[in-house]
């Protein structure tokens, strides 16, 4: 069964930011989809067996910090 996890990622402000975050999160095991809303800086990840530490690490790898 899929679950959804959302993070606020301050500092995202353009399509490059969105692409970087989406690319890193999509590579995490279990991730099925990633939705990025630049207006609210909200990132929603949908998948199975999602690991909070791995998702936060992926956001960090993209150059941002999950609040």
CHARMM internal coordinates of N, CA and C (Angstrom, degrees):
IC EDIT
DIST 1 N 1 CA 1.4612
DIST 1 CA 1 C 1.5322
ANGL 1 N 1 CA 1 C 109.33
DIST 1 C 2 N 1.3050
ANGL 1 CA 1 C 2 N 115.44
DIHE 1 N 1 CA 1 C 2 N 132.06
DIST 2 N 2 CA 1.4649
ANGL 1 C 2 N 2 CA 120.52
DIHE 1 CA 1 C 2 N 2 CA -179.36
DIST 2 CA 2 C 1.5171
ANGL 2 N 2 CA 2 C 111.27
DIHE 1 C 2 N 2 CA 2 C -74.50
DIST 2 C 3 N 1.3115
ANGL 2 CA 2 C 3 N 114.46
DIHE 2 N 2 CA 2 C 3 N 149.85
DIST 3 N 3 CA 1.4620
ANGL 2 C 3 N 3 CA 121.53
DIHE 2 CA 2 C 3 N 3 CA 175.31
DIST 3 CA 3 C 1.5161
ANGL 3 N 3 CA 3 C 107.60
DIHE 2 C 3 N 3 CA 3 C -128.91
DIST 3 C 4 N 1.3246
ANGL 3 CA 3 C 4 N 116.16
DIHE 3 N 3 CA 3 C 4 N 161.15
DIST 4 N 4 CA 1.4617
ANGL 3 C 4 N 4 CA 121.44
DIHE 3 CA 3 C 4 N 4 CA 178.63
DIST 4 CA 4 C 1.5167
ANGL 4 N 4 CA 4 C 109.30
DIHE 3 C 4 N 4 CA 4 C -123.06
DIST 4 C 5 N 1.3295
ANGL 4 CA 4 C 5 N 115.38
DIHE 4 N 4 CA 4 C 5 N 137.33
DIST 5 N 5 CA 1.4559
ANGL 4 C 5 N 5 CA 122.22
DIHE 4 CA 4 C 5 N 5 CA 177.65
DIST 5 CA 5 C 1.5206
ANGL 5 N 5 CA 5 C 107.01
DIHE 4 C 5 N 5 CA 5 C -129.39
DIST 5 C 6 N 1.3371
ANGL 5 CA 5 C 6 N 117.28
DIHE 5 N 5 CA 5 C 6 N 135.84
DIST 6 N 6 CA 1.4631
ANGL 5 C 6 N 6 CA 120.74
DIHE 5 CA 5 C 6 N 6 CA -179.66
DIST 6 CA 6 C 1.5204
ANGL 6 N 6 CA 6 C 110.56
DIHE 5 C 6 N 6 CA 6 C -120.06
DIST 6 C 7 N 1.3199
ANGL 6 CA 6 C 7 N 114.80
DIHE 6 N 6 CA 6 C 7 N 145.12
DIST 7 N 7 CA 1.4681
ANGL 6 C 7 N 7 CA 122.33
DIHE 6 CA 6 C 7 N 7 CA 177.68
DIST 7 CA 7 C 1.5175
ANGL 7 N 7 CA 7 C 109.02
DIHE 6 C 7 N 7 CA 7 C -133.91
DIST 7 C 8 N 1.3033
ANGL 7 CA 7 C 8 N 116.24
DIHE 7 N 7 CA 7 C 8 N 143.98
DIST 8 N 8 CA 1.4576
ANGL 7 C 8 N 8 CA 121.10
DIHE 7 CA 7 C 8 N 8 CA 169.44
DIST 8 CA 8 C 1.5182
ANGL 8 N 8 CA 8 C 105.71
DIHE 7 C 8 N 8 CA 8 C -91.88
DIST 8 C 9 N 1.3326
ANGL 8 CA 8 C 9 N 115.44
DIHE 8 N 8 CA 8 C 9 N 127.75
DIST 9 N 9 CA 1.4668
ANGL 8 C 9 N 9 CA 120.10
DIHE 8 CA 8 C 9 N 9 CA -177.30
DIST 9 CA 9 C 1.5319
ANGL 9 N 9 CA 9 C 108.43
DIHE 8 C 9 N 9 CA 9 C -123.51
DIST 9 C 10 N 1.3473
ANGL 9 CA 9 C 10 N 115.91
DIHE 9 N 9 CA 9 C 10 N 85.49
DIST 10 N 10 CA 1.4655
ANGL 9 C 10 N 10 CA 119.37
DIHE 9 CA 9 C 10 N 10 CA 179.37
DIST 10 CA 10 C 1.5279
ANGL 10 N 10 CA 10 C 109.79
DIHE 9 C 10 N 10 CA 10 C -61.72
DIST 10 C 11 N 1.2987
ANGL 10 CA 10 C 11 N 116.45
DIHE 10 N 10 CA 10 C 11 N 147.76
DIST 11 N 11 CA 1.4598
ANGL 10 C 11 N 11 CA 119.60
DIHE 10 CA 10 C 11 N 11 CA 178.09
DIST 11 CA 11 C 1.5162
ANGL 11 N 11 CA 11 C 113.05
DIHE 10 C 11 N 11 CA 11 C 103.92
DIST 11 C 12 N 1.3194
ANGL 11 CA 11 C 12 N 117.94
DIHE 11 N 11 CA 11 C 12 N -18.51
DIST 12 N 12 CA 1.4636
ANGL 11 C 12 N 12 CA 120.26
DIHE 11 CA 11 C 12 N 12 CA 175.23
DIST 12 CA 12 C 1.5226
ANGL 12 N 12 CA 12 C 107.60
DIHE 11 C 12 N 12 CA 12 C -76.98
DIST 12 C 13 N 1.3381
ANGL 12 CA 12 C 13 N 115.93
DIHE 12 N 12 CA 12 C 13 N 127.26
DIST 13 N 13 CA 1.4554
ANGL 12 C 13 N 13 CA 117.25
DIHE 12 CA 12 C 13 N 13 CA -178.60
DIST 13 CA 13 C 1.5256
ANGL 13 N 13 CA 13 C 114.56
DIHE 12 C 13 N 13 CA 13 C -145.22
DIST 13 C 14 N 1.3448
ANGL 13 CA 13 C 14 N 117.28
DIHE 13 N 13 CA 13 C 14 N 0.98
DIST 14 N 14 CA 1.4600
ANGL 13 C 14 N 14 CA 118.46
DIHE 13 CA 13 C 14 N 14 CA -178.45
DIST 14 CA 14 C 1.5237
ANGL 14 N 14 CA 14 C 110.70
DIHE 13 C 14 N 14 CA 14 C -148.12
DIST 14 C 15 N 1.3195
ANGL 14 CA 14 C 15 N 116.02
DIHE 14 N 14 CA 14 C 15 N 175.74
DIST 15 N 15 CA 1.4621
ANGL 14 C 15 N 15 CA 119.88
DIHE 14 CA 14 C 15 N 15 CA -177.76
DIST 15 CA 15 C 1.5293
ANGL 15 N 15 CA 15 C 111.62
DIHE 14 C 15 N 15 CA 15 C -66.29
DIST 15 C 16 N 1.3354
ANGL 15 CA 15 C 16 N 117.60
DIHE 15 N 15 CA 15 C 16 N -29.51
DIST 16 N 16 CA 1.4665
ANGL 15 C 16 N 16 CA 120.13
DIHE 15 CA 15 C 16 N 16 CA 176.45
DIST 16 CA 16 C 1.5305
ANGL 16 N 16 CA 16 C 110.10
DIHE 15 C 16 N 16 CA 16 C -64.26
DIST 16 C 17 N 1.3223
ANGL 16 CA 16 C 17 N 116.73
DIHE 16 N 16 CA 16 C 17 N -43.51
DIST 17 N 17 CA 1.4645
ANGL 16 C 17 N 17 CA 121.64
DIHE 16 CA 16 C 17 N 17 CA 177.72
DIST 17 CA 17 C 1.5225
ANGL 17 N 17 CA 17 C 109.53
DIHE 16 C 17 N 17 CA 17 C -59.14
DIST 17 C 18 N 1.3200
ANGL 17 CA 17 C 18 N 115.31
DIHE 17 N 17 CA 17 C 18 N -47.99
DIST 18 N 18 CA 1.4583
ANGL 17 C 18 N 18 CA 121.20
DIHE 17 CA 17 C 18 N 18 CA -179.01
DIST 18 CA 18 C 1.5280
ANGL 18 N 18 CA 18 C 110.66
DIHE 17 C 18 N 18 CA 18 C -58.97
DIST 18 C 19 N 1.3297
ANGL 18 CA 18 C 19 N 116.77
DIHE 18 N 18 CA 18 C 19 N -45.92
DIST 19 N 19 CA 1.4630
ANGL 18 C 19 N 19 CA 121.16
DIHE 18 CA 18 C 19 N 19 CA -178.69
DIST 19 CA 19 C 1.5283
ANGL 19 N 19 CA 19 C 111.30
DIHE 18 C 19 N 19 CA 19 C -63.08
DIST 19 C 20 N 1.3319
ANGL 19 CA 19 C 20 N 116.68
DIHE 19 N 19 CA 19 C 20 N -43.99
DIST 20 N 20 CA 1.4689
ANGL 19 C 20 N 20 CA 120.90
DIHE 19 CA 19 C 20 N 20 CA -178.89
DIST 20 CA 20 C 1.5226
ANGL 20 N 20 CA 20 C 111.55
DIHE 19 C 20 N 20 CA 20 C -61.39
DIST 20 C 21 N 1.3176
ANGL 20 CA 20 C 21 N 116.33
DIHE 20 N 20 CA 20 C 21 N -45.84
DIST 21 N 21 CA 1.4678
ANGL 20 C 21 N 21 CA 121.03
DIHE 20 CA 20 C 21 N 21 CA -179.39
DIST 21 CA 21 C 1.5299
ANGL 21 N 21 CA 21 C 110.30
DIHE 20 C 21 N 21 CA 21 C -67.29
DIST 21 C 22 N 1.3204
ANGL 21 CA 21 C 22 N 116.72
DIHE 21 N 21 CA 21 C 22 N -44.46
DIST 22 N 22 CA 1.4677
ANGL 21 C 22 N 22 CA 121.15
DIHE 21 CA 21 C 22 N 22 CA -179.67
DIST 22 CA 22 C 1.5378
ANGL 22 N 22 CA 22 C 110.60
DIHE 21 C 22 N 22 CA 22 C -61.81
DIST 22 C 23 N 1.3256
ANGL 22 CA 22 C 23 N 116.76
DIHE 22 N 22 CA 22 C 23 N -43.28
DIST 23 N 23 CA 1.4650
ANGL 22 C 23 N 23 CA 121.07
DIHE 22 CA 22 C 23 N 23 CA -178.44
DIST 23 CA 23 C 1.5267
ANGL 23 N 23 CA 23 C 111.88
DIHE 22 C 23 N 23 CA 23 C -63.41
DIST 23 C 24 N 1.3232
ANGL 23 CA 23 C 24 N 117.31
DIHE 23 N 23 CA 23 C 24 N -46.22
DIST 24 N 24 CA 1.4679
ANGL 23 C 24 N 24 CA 120.67
DIHE 23 CA 23 C 24 N 24 CA -179.43
DIST 24 CA 24 C 1.5282
ANGL 24 N 24 CA 24 C 111.38
DIHE 23 C 24 N 24 CA 24 C -65.91
DIST 24 C 25 N 1.3288
ANGL 24 CA 24 C 25 N 116.91
DIHE 24 N 24 CA 24 C 25 N -43.39
DIST 25 N 25 CA 1.4616
ANGL 24 C 25 N 25 CA 119.87
DIHE 24 CA 24 C 25 N 25 CA -179.27
DIST 25 CA 25 C 1.5280
ANGL 25 N 25 CA 25 C 111.78
DIHE 24 C 25 N 25 CA 25 C -67.76
DIST 25 C 26 N 1.3165
ANGL 25 CA 25 C 26 N 116.97
DIHE 25 N 25 CA 25 C 26 N -36.42
DIST 26 N 26 CA 1.4637
ANGL 25 C 26 N 26 CA 120.71
DIHE 25 CA 25 C 26 N 26 CA -178.99
DIST 26 CA 26 C 1.5239
ANGL 26 N 26 CA 26 C 112.00
DIHE 25 C 26 N 26 CA 26 C -64.01
DIST 26 C 27 N 1.3276
ANGL 26 CA 26 C 27 N 116.78
DIHE 26 N 26 CA 26 C 27 N -23.55
DIST 27 N 27 CA 1.4689
ANGL 26 C 27 N 27 CA 121.35
DIHE 26 CA 26 C 27 N 27 CA -178.92
DIST 27 CA 27 C 1.5276
ANGL 27 N 27 CA 27 C 112.60
DIHE 26 C 27 N 27 CA 27 C -81.89
DIST 27 C 28 N 1.3354
ANGL 27 CA 27 C 28 N 117.49
DIHE 27 N 27 CA 27 C 28 N -10.25
DIST 28 N 28 CA 1.4666
ANGL 27 C 28 N 28 CA 121.04
DIHE 27 CA 27 C 28 N 28 CA -178.53
DIST 28 CA 28 C 1.5281
ANGL 28 N 28 CA 28 C 109.77
DIHE 27 C 28 N 28 CA 28 C -76.19
DIST 28 C 29 N 1.3176
ANGL 28 CA 28 C 29 N 115.44
DIHE 28 N 28 CA 28 C 29 N 137.19
DIST 29 N 29 CA 1.4668
ANGL 28 C 29 N 29 CA 121.36
DIHE 28 CA 28 C 29 N 29 CA -179.78
DIST 29 CA 29 C 1.5281
ANGL 29 N 29 CA 29 C 111.60
DIHE 28 C 29 N 29 CA 29 C -57.13
DIST 29 C 30 N 1.3263
ANGL 29 CA 29 C 30 N 116.09
DIHE 29 N 29 CA 29 C 30 N 132.18
DIST 30 N 30 CA 1.4584
ANGL 29 C 30 N 30 CA 121.84
DIHE 29 CA 29 C 30 N 30 CA 177.03
DIST 30 CA 30 C 1.5172
ANGL 30 N 30 CA 30 C 114.76
DIHE 29 C 30 N 30 CA 30 C 93.79
DIST 30 C 31 N 1.3338
ANGL 30 CA 30 C 31 N 117.27
DIHE 30 N 30 CA 30 C 31 N -13.83
DIST 31 N 31 CA 1.4703
ANGL 30 C 31 N 31 CA 120.50
DIHE 30 CA 30 C 31 N 31 CA -177.53
DIST 31 CA 31 C 1.5297
ANGL 31 N 31 CA 31 C 109.83
DIHE 30 C 31 N 31 CA 31 C -75.41
DIST 31 C 32 N 1.3343
ANGL 31 CA 31 C 32 N 115.55
DIHE 31 N 31 CA 31 C 32 N 126.83
DIST 32 N 32 CA 1.4623
ANGL 31 C 32 N 32 CA 121.80
DIHE 31 CA 31 C 32 N 32 CA 179.21
DIST 32 CA 32 C 1.5245
ANGL 32 N 32 CA 32 C 111.87
DIHE 31 C 32 N 32 CA 32 C -101.46
DIST 32 C 33 N 1.3341
ANGL 32 CA 32 C 33 N 116.30
DIHE 32 N 32 CA 32 C 33 N -36.87
DIST 33 N 33 CA 1.4612
ANGL 32 C 33 N 33 CA 119.80
DIHE 32 CA 32 C 33 N 33 CA 178.83
DIST 33 CA 33 C 1.5288
ANGL 33 N 33 CA 33 C 110.28
DIHE 32 C 33 N 33 CA 33 C -154.87
DIST 33 C 34 N 1.3327
ANGL 33 CA 33 C 34 N 114.27
DIHE 33 N 33 CA 33 C 34 N 155.70
DIST 34 N 34 CA 1.4661
ANGL 33 C 34 N 34 CA 121.24
DIHE 33 CA 33 C 34 N 34 CA 179.26
DIST 34 CA 34 C 1.5227
ANGL 34 N 34 CA 34 C 107.42
DIHE 33 C 34 N 34 CA 34 C -133.24
DIST 34 C 35 N 1.3292
ANGL 34 CA 34 C 35 N 116.58
DIHE 34 N 34 CA 34 C 35 N 126.57
DIST 35 N 35 CA 1.4551
ANGL 34 C 35 N 35 CA 121.68
DIHE 34 CA 34 C 35 N 35 CA 177.13
DIST 35 CA 35 C 1.5205
ANGL 35 N 35 CA 35 C 108.36
DIHE 34 C 35 N 35 CA 35 C -115.58
DIST 35 C 36 N 1.3324
ANGL 35 CA 35 C 36 N 116.18
DIHE 35 N 35 CA 35 C 36 N 125.44
DIST 36 N 36 CA 1.4642
ANGL 35 C 36 N 36 CA 120.89
DIHE 35 CA 35 C 36 N 36 CA -179.48
DIST 36 CA 36 C 1.5232
ANGL 36 N 36 CA 36 C 108.64
DIHE 35 C 36 N 36 CA 36 C -116.73
DIST 36 C 37 N 1.3334
ANGL 36 CA 36 C 37 N 116.38
DIHE 36 N 36 CA 36 C 37 N 125.28
DIST 37 N 37 CA 1.4619
ANGL 36 C 37 N 37 CA 122.07
DIHE 36 CA 36 C 37 N 37 CA 176.75
DIST 37 CA 37 C 1.5264
ANGL 37 N 37 CA 37 C 107.38
DIHE 36 C 37 N 37 CA 37 C -112.24
DIST 37 C 38 N 1.3302
ANGL 37 CA 37 C 38 N 115.97
DIHE 37 N 37 CA 37 C 38 N 102.24
DIST 38 N 38 CA 1.4655
ANGL 37 C 38 N 38 CA 119.94
DIHE 37 CA 37 C 38 N 38 CA -177.57
DIST 38 CA 38 C 1.5211
ANGL 38 N 38 CA 38 C 112.63
DIHE 37 C 38 N 38 CA 38 C -64.63
DIST 38 C 39 N 1.3180
ANGL 38 CA 38 C 39 N 117.62
DIHE 38 N 38 CA 38 C 39 N -32.00
DIST 39 N 39 CA 1.4714
ANGL 38 C 39 N 39 CA 120.88
DIHE 38 CA 38 C 39 N 39 CA -177.92
DIST 39 CA 39 C 1.5259
ANGL 39 N 39 CA 39 C 111.56
DIHE 38 C 39 N 39 CA 39 C -62.89
DIST 39 C 40 N 1.3345
ANGL 39 CA 39 C 40 N 116.26
DIHE 39 N 39 CA 39 C 40 N -37.40
DIST 40 N 40 CA 1.4635
ANGL 39 C 40 N 40 CA 119.80
DIHE 39 CA 39 C 40 N 40 CA -178.43
DIST 40 CA 40 C 1.5293
ANGL 40 N 40 CA 40 C 112.19
DIHE 39 C 40 N 40 CA 40 C -107.36
DIST 40 C 41 N 1.3372
ANGL 40 CA 40 C 41 N 117.40
DIHE 40 N 40 CA 40 C 41 N -2.63
DIST 41 N 41 CA 1.4739
ANGL 40 C 41 N 41 CA 125.39
DIHE 40 CA 40 C 41 N 41 CA -174.92
DIST 41 CA 41 C 1.5222
ANGL 41 N 41 CA 41 C 111.82
DIHE 40 C 41 N 41 CA 41 C 55.23
DIST 41 C 42 N 1.3322
ANGL 41 CA 41 C 42 N 115.49
DIHE 41 N 41 CA 41 C 42 N 31.60
DIST 42 N 42 CA 1.4624
ANGL 41 C 42 N 42 CA 121.12
DIHE 41 CA 41 C 42 N 42 CA 179.84
DIST 42 CA 42 C 1.5246
ANGL 42 N 42 CA 42 C 109.67
DIHE 41 C 42 N 42 CA 42 C -99.05
DIST 42 C 43 N 1.3252
ANGL 42 CA 42 C 43 N 115.24
DIHE 42 N 42 CA 42 C 43 N 130.87
DIST 43 N 43 CA 1.4608
ANGL 42 C 43 N 43 CA 122.13
DIHE 42 CA 42 C 43 N 43 CA 177.41
DIST 43 CA 43 C 1.5231
ANGL 43 N 43 CA 43 C 107.27
DIHE 42 C 43 N 43 CA 43 C -115.95
DIST 43 C 44 N 1.3294
ANGL 43 CA 43 C 44 N 116.44
DIHE 43 N 43 CA 43 C 44 N 124.75
DIST 44 N 44 CA 1.4601
ANGL 43 C 44 N 44 CA 121.26
DIHE 43 CA 43 C 44 N 44 CA 178.52
DIST 44 CA 44 C 1.5172
ANGL 44 N 44 CA 44 C 108.48
DIHE 43 C 44 N 44 CA 44 C -115.53
DIST 44 C 45 N 1.3311
ANGL 44 CA 44 C 45 N 115.09
DIHE 44 N 44 CA 44 C 45 N 126.15
DIST 45 N 45 CA 1.4597
ANGL 44 C 45 N 45 CA 121.79
DIHE 44 CA 44 C 45 N 45 CA -179.38
DIST 45 CA 45 C 1.5235
ANGL 45 N 45 CA 45 C 108.15
DIHE 44 C 45 N 45 CA 45 C -112.19
DIST 45 C 46 N 1.3258
ANGL 45 CA 45 C 46 N 116.76
DIHE 45 N 45 CA 45 C 46 N 131.39
DIST 46 N 46 CA 1.4593
ANGL 45 C 46 N 46 CA 122.24
DIHE 45 CA 45 C 46 N 46 CA 177.66
DIST 46 CA 46 C 1.5248
ANGL 46 N 46 CA 46 C 108.13
DIHE 45 C 46 N 46 CA 46 C -117.43
DIST 46 C 47 N 1.3379
ANGL 46 CA 46 C 47 N 115.11
DIHE 46 N 46 CA 46 C 47 N 134.96
DIST 47 N 47 CA 1.4549
ANGL 46 C 47 N 47 CA 118.72
DIHE 46 CA 46 C 47 N 47 CA 178.77
DIST 47 CA 47 C 1.5078
ANGL 47 N 47 CA 47 C 111.03
DIHE 46 C 47 N 47 CA 47 C 178.19
DIST 47 C 48 N 1.3256
ANGL 47 CA 47 C 48 N 115.49
DIHE 47 N 47 CA 47 C 48 N -168.48
DIST 48 N 48 CA 1.4602
ANGL 47 C 48 N 48 CA 121.20
DIHE 47 CA 47 C 48 N 48 CA 178.95
DIST 48 CA 48 C 1.5196
ANGL 48 N 48 CA 48 C 109.65
DIHE 47 C 48 N 48 CA 48 C -120.98
DIST 48 C 49 N 1.3152
ANGL 48 CA 48 C 49 N 115.97
DIHE 48 N 48 CA 48 C 49 N 139.06
DIST 49 N 49 CA 1.4593
ANGL 48 C 49 N 49 CA 121.07
DIHE 48 CA 48 C 49 N 49 CA 179.63
DIST 49 CA 49 C 1.5104
ANGL 49 N 49 CA 49 C 113.26
DIHE 48 C 49 N 49 CA 49 C 62.76
DIST 49 C 50 N 1.3177
ANGL 49 CA 49 C 50 N 116.99
DIHE 49 N 49 CA 49 C 50 N 36.88
DIST 50 N 50 CA 1.4678
ANGL 49 C 50 N 50 CA 121.11
DIHE 49 CA 49 C 50 N 50 CA -177.33
DIST 50 CA 50 C 1.5267
ANGL 50 N 50 CA 50 C 111.08
DIHE 49 C 50 N 50 CA 50 C -66.59
DIST 50 C 51 N 1.3199
ANGL 50 CA 50 C 51 N 115.28
DIHE 50 N 50 CA 50 C 51 N 136.59
DIST 51 N 51 CA 1.4628
ANGL 50 C 51 N 51 CA 122.14
DIHE 50 CA 50 C 51 N 51 CA -179.39
DIST 51 CA 51 C 1.5268
ANGL 51 N 51 CA 51 C 108.43
DIHE 50 C 51 N 51 CA 51 C -109.12
DIST 51 C 52 N 1.3409
ANGL 51 CA 51 C 52 N 116.77
DIHE 51 N 51 CA 51 C 52 N 114.38
DIST 52 N 52 CA 1.4648
ANGL 51 C 52 N 52 CA 121.63
DIHE 51 CA 51 C 52 N 52 CA -176.80
DIST 52 CA 52 C 1.5235
ANGL 52 N 52 CA 52 C 111.89
DIHE 51 C 52 N 52 CA 52 C -54.55
DIST 52 C 53 N 1.3243
ANGL 52 CA 52 C 53 N 117.81
DIHE 52 N 52 CA 52 C 53 N -43.82
DIST 53 N 53 CA 1.4659
ANGL 52 C 53 N 53 CA 121.11
DIHE 52 CA 52 C 53 N 53 CA -178.27
DIST 53 CA 53 C 1.5282
ANGL 53 N 53 CA 53 C 111.43
DIHE 52 C 53 N 53 CA 53 C -63.26
DIST 53 C 54 N 1.3229
ANGL 53 CA 53 C 54 N 116.79
DIHE 53 N 53 CA 53 C 54 N -40.12
DIST 54 N 54 CA 1.4705
ANGL 53 C 54 N 54 CA 120.25
DIHE 53 CA 53 C 54 N 54 CA 179.21
DIST 54 CA 54 C 1.5162
ANGL 54 N 54 CA 54 C 111.44
DIHE 53 C 54 N 54 CA 54 C -68.90
DIST 54 C 55 N 1.3280
ANGL 54 CA 54 C 55 N 116.66
DIHE 54 N 54 CA 54 C 55 N -38.75
DIST 55 N 55 CA 1.4617
ANGL 54 C 55 N 55 CA 120.08
DIHE 54 CA 54 C 55 N 55 CA 178.93
DIST 55 CA 55 C 1.5231
ANGL 55 N 55 CA 55 C 110.50
DIHE 54 C 55 N 55 CA 55 C -66.03
DIST 55 C 56 N 1.3297
ANGL 55 CA 55 C 56 N 116.73
DIHE 55 N 55 CA 55 C 56 N -43.91
DIST 56 N 56 CA 1.4664
ANGL 55 C 56 N 56 CA 120.52
DIHE 55 CA 55 C 56 N 56 CA 178.32
DIST 56 CA 56 C 1.5304
ANGL 56 N 56 CA 56 C 110.75
DIHE 55 C 56 N 56 CA 56 C -64.09
DIST 56 C 57 N 1.3331
ANGL 56 CA 56 C 57 N 116.76
DIHE 56 N 56 CA 56 C 57 N -37.82
DIST 57 N 57 CA 1.4624
ANGL 56 C 57 N 57 CA 120.99
DIHE 56 CA 56 C 57 N 57 CA 178.34
DIST 57 CA 57 C 1.5296
ANGL 57 N 57 CA 57 C 110.70
DIHE 56 C 57 N 57 CA 57 C -64.81
DIST 57 C 58 N 1.3251
ANGL 57 CA 57 C 58 N 117.13
DIHE 57 N 57 CA 57 C 58 N -37.62
DIST 58 N 58 CA 1.4566
ANGL 57 C 58 N 58 CA 121.14
DIHE 57 CA 57 C 58 N 58 CA 178.75
DIST 58 CA 58 C 1.5252
ANGL 58 N 58 CA 58 C 110.67
DIHE 57 C 58 N 58 CA 58 C -66.23
DIST 58 C 59 N 1.3212
ANGL 58 CA 58 C 59 N 116.81
DIHE 58 N 58 CA 58 C 59 N -41.04
DIST 59 N 59 CA 1.4714
ANGL 58 C 59 N 59 CA 120.46
DIHE 58 CA 58 C 59 N 59 CA 177.41
DIST 59 CA 59 C 1.5204
ANGL 59 N 59 CA 59 C 109.43
DIHE 58 C 59 N 59 CA 59 C -64.03
DIST 59 C 60 N 1.3326
ANGL 59 CA 59 C 60 N 116.72
DIHE 59 N 59 CA 59 C 60 N -41.13
DIST 60 N 60 CA 1.4631
ANGL 59 C 60 N 60 CA 121.78
DIHE 59 CA 59 C 60 N 60 CA 177.02
DIST 60 CA 60 C 1.5290
ANGL 60 N 60 CA 60 C 110.60
DIHE 59 C 60 N 60 CA 60 C -62.17
DIST 60 C 61 N 1.3214
ANGL 60 CA 60 C 61 N 116.80
DIHE 60 N 60 CA 60 C 61 N -41.97
DIST 61 N 61 CA 1.4729
ANGL 60 C 61 N 61 CA 121.75
DIHE 60 CA 60 C 61 N 61 CA 179.40
DIST 61 CA 61 C 1.5182
ANGL 61 N 61 CA 61 C 111.40
DIHE 60 C 61 N 61 CA 61 C -61.59
DIST 61 C 62 N 1.3304
ANGL 61 CA 61 C 62 N 116.00
DIHE 61 N 61 CA 61 C 62 N -31.61
DIST 62 N 62 CA 1.4666
ANGL 61 C 62 N 62 CA 120.66
DIHE 61 CA 61 C 62 N 62 CA 178.14
DIST 62 CA 62 C 1.5314
ANGL 62 N 62 CA 62 C 111.34
DIHE 61 C 62 N 62 CA 62 C -75.58
DIST 62 C 63 N 1.3375
ANGL 62 CA 62 C 63 N 116.38
DIHE 62 N 62 CA 62 C 63 N -9.86
DIST 63 N 63 CA 1.4636
ANGL 62 C 63 N 63 CA 120.04
DIHE 62 CA 62 C 63 N 63 CA 177.83
DIST 63 CA 63 C 1.5101
ANGL 63 N 63 CA 63 C 114.18
DIHE 62 C 63 N 63 CA 63 C 101.90
DIST 63 C 64 N 1.3241
ANGL 63 CA 63 C 64 N 117.32
DIHE 63 N 63 CA 63 C 64 N 15.48
DIST 64 N 64 CA 1.4511
ANGL 63 C 64 N 64 CA 121.12
DIHE 63 CA 63 C 64 N 64 CA -177.48
DIST 64 CA 64 C 1.5228
ANGL 64 N 64 CA 64 C 110.13
DIHE 63 C 64 N 64 CA 64 C -129.50
DIST 64 C 65 N 1.3183
ANGL 64 CA 64 C 65 N 116.58
DIHE 64 N 64 CA 64 C 65 N 170.43
DIST 65 N 65 CA 1.4463
ANGL 64 C 65 N 65 CA 121.34
DIHE 64 CA 64 C 65 N 65 CA -179.51
DIST 65 CA 65 C 1.5262
ANGL 65 N 65 CA 65 C 108.97
DIHE 64 C 65 N 65 CA 65 C -124.81
DIST 65 C 66 N 1.3295
ANGL 65 CA 65 C 66 N 115.83
DIHE 65 N 65 CA 65 C 66 N 130.73
DIST 66 N 66 CA 1.4628
ANGL 65 C 66 N 66 CA 120.06
DIHE 65 CA 65 C 66 N 66 CA 177.86
DIST 66 CA 66 C 1.5255
ANGL 66 N 66 CA 66 C 109.21
DIHE 65 C 66 N 66 CA 66 C -81.26
DIST 66 C 67 N 1.3294
ANGL 66 CA 66 C 67 N 115.11
DIHE 66 N 66 CA 66 C 67 N 128.63
DIST 67 N 67 CA 1.4673
ANGL 66 C 67 N 67 CA 119.20
DIHE 66 CA 66 C 67 N 67 CA 179.67
DIST 67 CA 67 C 1.5092
ANGL 67 N 67 CA 67 C 110.31
DIHE 66 C 67 N 67 CA 67 C -89.48
END
COOR INIT
IC SEED 1 N 1 CA 1 C
IC BUILD
